[in-house]
Amino acid sequence: MITFDLRKRKIRGWKRRAKKIERWKNAYMELDKKALAAYDRDYVKVWIAPFFSLQKHTLPFWYKRLVIEALLEIYASWKQTMDTFDEPYYLKVWVFEKEFMSSQVVVSARSYLHFYDQTFEGLKPVGALPDGMMVEAAKGLDWEQGIDVAAWFERELQEDLQSELYSQEEIQAIRESAYRVIEYNEDLIYLIKNDTVWVGGQ
């Protein structure tokens, strides 16, 4: 008897979905100068239906590469604009491994110039993106690999236990999965690896 894993249902219409990448890219190629002037930062995420709301889809590498190419084109366009302002700025491409459709281009300046400096833990230089996600345009950027961190506070865990949101076993599993524990304001913070991220820029 043949059995099927329903979690691996085929997603139809790949060609149509690939075309949506181009439409999404074209909508964000121009940096929103008004937003940047008002908030000193801006970003664009990969808002391509249905995947931005369905994070657990296993996306083929060819599709990921199309998305990365689009992100890099947006990055290059935004960089041209930011260079005309003749002021310091942060402009990076973030590529997430597990939550790939959270990948984005991020820019900040002035009062938010260093806002994203501590966003990821353990950033270290790497030669390039992984083979499956590597595209020609990515070779012109410097890449770092880091950890997207989820922080759990002991005080909140105890509150969740009392409210029966989590069981004692689940809370213990959270504690044991932490790669680092720090003390802050008489509380313990459990830092857990949420995802691997590659950060690219010039």
Phi, psi and omega per residue, in radians:
M1 nan 2.309 3.137
I2 -1.581 2.282 3.092
T3 -2.004 2.696 -3.109
F4 -2.177 2.456 3.042
D5 -1.531 1.893 -3.077
L6 -1.154 -0.315 3.112
R7 -1.253 -0.244 -3.097
K8 -1.914 0.552 3.117
R9 -1.049 2.462 -3.118
K10 -1.180 2.374 3.050
I11 -1.627 2.079 -3.070
R12 -1.533 2.815 3.036
G13 1.327 0.698 -3.097
W14 -1.080 -0.680 -3.132
K15 -1.075 -0.712 3.119
R16 -1.138 -0.702 -3.139
R17 -1.195 -0.592 3.094
A18 -1.124 -0.640 3.116
K19 -1.141 -0.503 3.128
K20 -1.146 -0.499 3.104
I21 -1.063 -0.776 -3.135
E22 -1.103 -0.726 3.129
R23 -1.155 -0.737 3.106
W24 -1.081 -0.802 -3.140
K25 -1.024 -0.839 -3.100
N26 -1.080 -0.511 -3.138
A27 -1.239 -0.355 -3.043
Y28 -2.133 0.179 -3.120
M29 -1.074 -0.627 -3.141
E30 -1.565 2.212 3.084
L31 -1.103 2.377 3.099
D32 -1.358 1.617 -3.071
K33 -1.128 -0.585 3.134
K34 -1.151 -0.743 3.112
A35 -1.132 -0.736 3.131
L36 -1.109 -0.723 3.133
A37 -1.147 -0.621 -3.085
A38 -1.386 -0.652 -2.995
Y39 -2.064 -0.093 -3.118
D40 1.094 0.304 3.059
R41 -2.851 2.794 3.096
D42 -2.792 2.849 3.111
Y43 -2.763 2.848 3.002
V44 -2.416 2.188 3.075
K45 -1.691 2.966 -3.113
V46 -1.461 1.441 -3.138
W47 -1.547 1.385 3.139
I48 -2.174 1.932 -3.133
A49 -1.152 2.554 -0.031
P50 -1.625 0.099 -2.874
F51 -1.294 -0.429 -3.122
F52 -1.156 -0.374 3.136
S53 -1.852 0.006 -3.115
L54 -2.208 1.235 -2.980
Q55 -1.117 -0.349 -3.008
K56 -1.587 0.049 3.035
H57 -1.105 2.440 3.007
T58 -1.537 1.858 -3.082
L59 -1.551 2.404 3.101
P60 -1.176 2.645 -3.091
F61 -1.098 -0.577 -3.136
W62 -1.116 -0.607 3.107
Y63 -1.227 -0.739 3.102
K64 -1.043 -0.705 3.142
R65 -1.125 -0.643 3.072
L66 -1.089 -0.731 3.119
V67 -1.130 -0.774 -3.136
I68 -1.109 -0.716 3.085
E69 -1.043 -0.715 3.116
A70 -1.135 -0.764 3.096
L71 -1.029 -0.722 -3.110
L72 -1.212 -0.577 3.057
E73 -1.176 -0.705 3.074
I74 -1.104 -0.776 3.111
Y75 -0.969 -0.845 -3.105
A76 -1.097 -0.694 3.120
S77 -1.153 -0.777 3.129
W78 -1.131 -0.628 -3.139
K79 -1.117 -0.721 3.095
Q80 -1.020 -0.724 3.131
T81 -1.179 -0.820 -3.102
M82 -1.107 -0.599 3.141
D83 -1.138 -0.420 3.137
T84 -1.304 -0.300 -3.102
F85 -1.421 -0.284 3.116
D86 0.930 0.914 3.102
E87 -2.616 2.763 3.135
P88 -1.121 2.578 3.086
Y89 -2.729 2.801 3.029
Y90 -1.892 2.145 3.089
L91 -2.464 2.047 -3.088
K92 -2.464 2.786 2.945
V93 -1.860 2.230 3.074
W94 -1.873 2.161 3.101
V95 -2.072 2.039 -3.110
F96 -1.655 2.511 -3.124
E97 -1.383 -1.030 -3.048
K98 -1.368 -0.893 3.131
E99 -1.666 1.123 -2.986
F100 -0.990 -0.643 -3.088
M101 -1.336 0.101 2.930
S102 -1.604 -0.012 3.106
S103 -1.042 2.600 -3.005
Q104 -2.838 2.923 2.958
V105 -1.884 2.315 -3.047
V106 -2.240 2.363 3.087
V107 -2.349 2.501 3.049
S108 -2.633 2.730 -3.114
A109 -2.735 3.040 3.048
R110 0.902 -2.072 -3.048
S111 -1.153 -0.310 3.141
Y112 -1.951 0.327 -3.075
L113 -0.943 -0.740 -3.083
H114 -1.841 0.300 -3.068
F115 -1.046 -0.620 -3.048
Y116 -1.729 0.118 -3.059
D117 -1.038 -0.594 -3.074
Q118 -1.911 0.385 -3.080
T119 -1.131 -0.652 -3.072
F120 -2.117 2.587 3.135
E121 -1.596 2.635 2.935
G122 1.066 0.585 3.131
L123 -1.099 2.304 3.108
K124 -2.482 2.505 -3.131
P125 -1.083 2.427 3.028
V126 -2.304 2.736 -3.059
G127 -1.177 -0.575 -3.033
A128 -2.963 3.098 2.978
L129 -1.191 2.792 3.059
P130 -1.021 2.694 -3.058
D131 -0.916 -0.744 -3.079
G132 -1.164 -0.334 -3.112
M133 -2.007 0.062 -3.069
M134 -1.300 2.326 3.050
V135 -2.300 2.813 -3.047
E136 -1.019 -0.761 -3.086
A137 -1.117 -0.428 -3.124
A138 -1.248 -0.327 -3.103
K139 -1.204 -0.316 3.137
G140 -1.509 -0.003 -3.127
L141 -1.925 2.713 2.995
D142 -1.573 2.301 -3.061
W143 -2.026 2.487 3.007
E144 -2.186 2.597 3.066
Q145 -1.967 2.361 -3.130
G146 -2.553 -2.973 -3.089
I147 -2.073 2.235 2.963
D148 -1.487 2.105 -2.932
V149 -1.854 2.416 2.944
A150 -1.824 2.311 -3.103
A151 -1.919 2.231 3.095
W152 -2.039 2.224 3.125
F153 -1.635 2.369 3.140
E154 -1.015 -0.694 -3.135
R155 -1.074 -0.724 3.130
E156 -1.216 -0.635 3.099
L157 -1.079 -0.717 3.113
Q158 -1.143 -0.663 3.081
E159 -1.136 -0.699 3.114
D160 -1.143 -0.603 3.104
L161 -1.162 -0.791 -3.134
Q162 -1.130 -0.612 3.138
S163 -1.490 0.019 3.124
E164 1.107 0.437 3.049
L165 -1.259 -0.637 3.057
Y166 -2.253 2.643 3.059
S167 -1.510 2.932 3.103
Q168 -1.058 -0.663 3.139
E169 -1.152 -0.713 3.135
E170 -1.159 -0.696 3.129
I171 -1.173 -0.690 3.113
Q172 -1.133 -0.636 3.105
A173 -1.125 -0.650 3.080
I174 -1.101 -0.817 3.137
R175 -1.032 -0.783 -3.053
E176 -1.276 -0.361 3.140
S177 -1.491 -0.113 -3.139
A178 -1.188 2.352 3.073
Y179 -1.597 -0.204 3.078
R180 -2.729 2.479 3.099
V181 -2.162 2.261 -3.138
I182 -2.204 2.711 3.078
E183 -1.716 2.391 -3.130
Y184 -2.636 2.083 3.109
N185 0.873 0.889 3.118
E186 1.050 0.511 3.088
D187 -2.336 2.797 3.062
L188 -1.830 2.419 3.089
I189 -2.055 2.169 3.117
Y190 -1.709 2.066 -3.139
L191 -1.692 2.141 -3.050
I192 -2.125 2.368 3.109
K193 -1.176 1.979 -3.135
N194 -1.577 -0.629 -3.083
D195 -2.909 2.837 2.962
T196 -1.710 2.393 -3.104
V197 -2.296 2.509 3.008
W198 -1.939 2.261 -3.075
V199 -1.983 2.100 -3.086
G200 -2.120 2.475 3.115
G201 -3.005 3.135 3.123
Q202 -2.050 nan nan
